[in-house]
């Protein structure tokens, strides 16, 4: 595993160490994971908004339901 450098004269020690340790192999999986997290975060936010809207509508219906219950009794 030769060291990577911009030209053939430098040793490229940092790049060499990255390859030896194996940190470069995680770049693509981490990028894919980041995309999935963004997707799930967006879906979660959408569902939270839908739940909030449903709770608001339910709360708005409590008063009319109570009025009907009082008229029945």
Phi and psi restraints in degrees (value plus and minus 20) as a CYANA .aco file:
   2 UNK   PHI     -94.9   -54.9
   2 UNK   PSI     130.1   170.1
   3 UNK   PHI     -87.9   -47.9
   3 UNK   PSI     125.3   165.3
   4 UNK   PHI    -115.0   -75.0
   4 UNK   PSI     114.8   154.8
   5 UNK   PHI    -168.9  -128.9
   5 UNK   PSI     140.2   180.2
   6 UNK   PHI     -81.9   -41.9
   6 UNK   PSI     -55.3   -15.3
   7 UNK   PHI    -153.0  -113.0
   7 UNK   PSI     149.7   189.7
   8 UNK   PHI     -92.7   -52.7
   8 UNK   PSI     -29.7    10.3
   9 UNK   PHI    -103.8   -63.8
   9 UNK   PSI     -50.0   -10.0
  10 UNK   PHI    -107.1   -67.1
  10 UNK   PSI     137.7   177.7
  11 UNK   PHI    -103.6   -63.6
  11 UNK   PSI     -49.8    -9.8
  12 UNK   PHI      43.5    83.5
  12 UNK   PSI      28.2    68.2
  13 UNK   PHI     -80.4   -40.4
  13 UNK   PSI     -62.4   -22.4
  14 UNK   PHI     -83.0   -43.0
  14 UNK   PSI     -65.0   -25.0
  15 UNK   PHI     -84.1   -44.1
  15 UNK   PSI     -59.1   -19.1
  16 UNK   PHI     -81.8   -41.8
  16 UNK   PSI     -64.7   -24.7
  17 UNK   PHI     -85.3   -45.3
  17 UNK   PSI     -57.9   -17.9
  18 UNK   PHI     -80.9   -40.9
  18 UNK   PSI     -60.4   -20.4
  19 UNK   PHI     -92.3   -52.3
  19 UNK   PSI     -58.2   -18.2
  20 UNK   PHI     -85.8   -45.8
  20 UNK   PSI     -65.5   -25.5
  21 UNK   PHI     -91.3   -51.3
  21 UNK   PSI     -52.9   -12.9
  22 UNK   PHI      75.1   115.1
  22 UNK   PSI      -0.3    39.7
  23 UNK   PHI     -91.2   -51.2
  23 UNK   PSI     -46.1    -6.1
  24 UNK   PHI     -89.0   -49.0
  24 UNK   PSI     -45.7    -5.7
  25 UNK   PHI     -91.1   -51.1
  25 UNK   PSI     -35.2     4.8
  26 UNK   PHI    -110.8   -70.8
  26 UNK   PSI     -26.8    13.2
  27 UNK   PHI     -82.0   -42.0
  27 UNK   PSI     -71.6   -31.6
  28 UNK   PHI     -86.1   -46.1
  28 UNK   PSI     -68.0   -28.0
  29 UNK   PHI     -80.3   -40.3
  29 UNK   PSI     -56.5   -16.5
  30 UNK   PHI     -88.3   -48.3
  30 UNK   PSI     -56.5   -16.5
  31 UNK   PHI     -85.5   -45.5
  31 UNK   PSI     -62.1   -22.1
  32 UNK   PHI     -84.9   -44.9
  32 UNK   PSI     -60.6   -20.6
  33 UNK   PHI     -83.5   -43.5
  33 UNK   PSI     -59.9   -19.9
  34 UNK   PHI     -82.0   -42.0
  34 UNK   PSI     -60.7   -20.7
  35 UNK   PHI     -83.1   -43.1
  35 UNK   PSI     -62.9   -22.9
  36 UNK   PHI     -84.6   -44.6
  36 UNK   PSI     -60.2   -20.2
  37 UNK   PHI     -83.0   -43.0
  37 UNK   PSI     -62.8   -22.8
  38 UNK   PHI     -81.4   -41.4
  38 UNK   PSI     -62.3   -22.3
  39 UNK   PHI     -82.1   -42.1
  39 UNK   PSI     -68.6   -28.6
  40 UNK   PHI     -86.8   -46.8
  40 UNK   PSI     -54.1   -14.1
  41 UNK   PHI     -85.1   -45.1
  41 UNK   PSI     -61.6   -21.6
  42 UNK   PHI     -84.2   -44.2
  42 UNK   PSI     -64.7   -24.7
  43 UNK   PHI     -82.9   -42.9
  43 UNK   PSI     -60.7   -20.7
  44 UNK   PHI     -82.4   -42.4
  44 UNK   PSI     -65.3   -25.3
  45 UNK   PHI     -81.3   -41.3
  45 UNK   PSI     -60.7   -20.7
  46 UNK   PHI     -82.0   -42.0
  46 UNK   PSI     -63.6   -23.6
  47 UNK   PHI     -88.9   -48.9
  47 UNK   PSI     -56.7   -16.7
  48 UNK   PHI     -82.6   -42.6
  48 UNK   PSI     -61.0   -21.0
  49 UNK   PHI     -83.5   -43.5
  49 UNK   PSI     -60.1   -20.1
  50 UNK   PHI     -85.3   -45.3
  50 UNK   PSI     -60.7   -20.7
  51 UNK   PHI     -85.8   -45.8
  51 UNK   PSI     -62.7   -22.7
  52 UNK   PHI     -80.8   -40.8
  52 UNK   PSI     -61.4   -21.4
  53 UNK   PHI     -85.4   -45.4
  53 UNK   PSI     -61.8   -21.8
  54 UNK   PHI     -84.9   -44.9
  54 UNK   PSI     -60.5   -20.5
  55 UNK   PHI     -84.7   -44.7
  55 UNK   PSI     -58.2   -18.2
  56 UNK   PHI     -84.8   -44.8
  56 UNK   PSI     -64.2   -24.2
  57 UNK   PHI     -83.5   -43.5
  57 UNK   PSI     -60.0   -20.0
  58 UNK   PHI     -83.5   -43.5
  58 UNK   PSI     -62.2   -22.2
  59 UNK   PHI     -84.1   -44.1
  59 UNK   PSI     -58.8   -18.8
  60 UNK   PHI     -86.3   -46.3
  60 UNK   PSI     -44.9    -4.9
  61 UNK   PHI    -105.6   -65.6
  61 UNK   PSI     -33.9     6.1
  62 UNK   PHI     -81.4   -41.4
  62 UNK   PSI     -63.4   -23.4
  63 UNK   PHI     -84.2   -44.2
  63 UNK   PSI     -69.6   -29.6
  64 UNK   PHI     -80.9   -40.9
  64 UNK   PSI     -55.5   -15.5
  65 UNK   PHI     -85.5   -45.5
  65 UNK   PSI     -61.8   -21.8
  66 UNK   PHI     -83.9   -43.9
  66 UNK   PSI     -59.1   -19.1
  67 UNK   PHI     -83.5   -43.5
  67 UNK   PSI     -62.6   -22.6
  68 UNK   PHI     -85.1   -45.1
  68 UNK   PSI     -60.8   -20.8
  69 UNK   PHI     -81.9   -41.9
  69 UNK   PSI     -60.0   -20.0
  70 UNK   PHI     -87.3   -47.3
  70 UNK   PSI     -56.0   -16.0
  71 UNK   PHI     -89.5   -49.5
  71 UNK   PSI     -52.7   -12.7
  72 UNK   PHI     -91.2   -51.2
  72 UNK   PSI     -58.8   -18.8
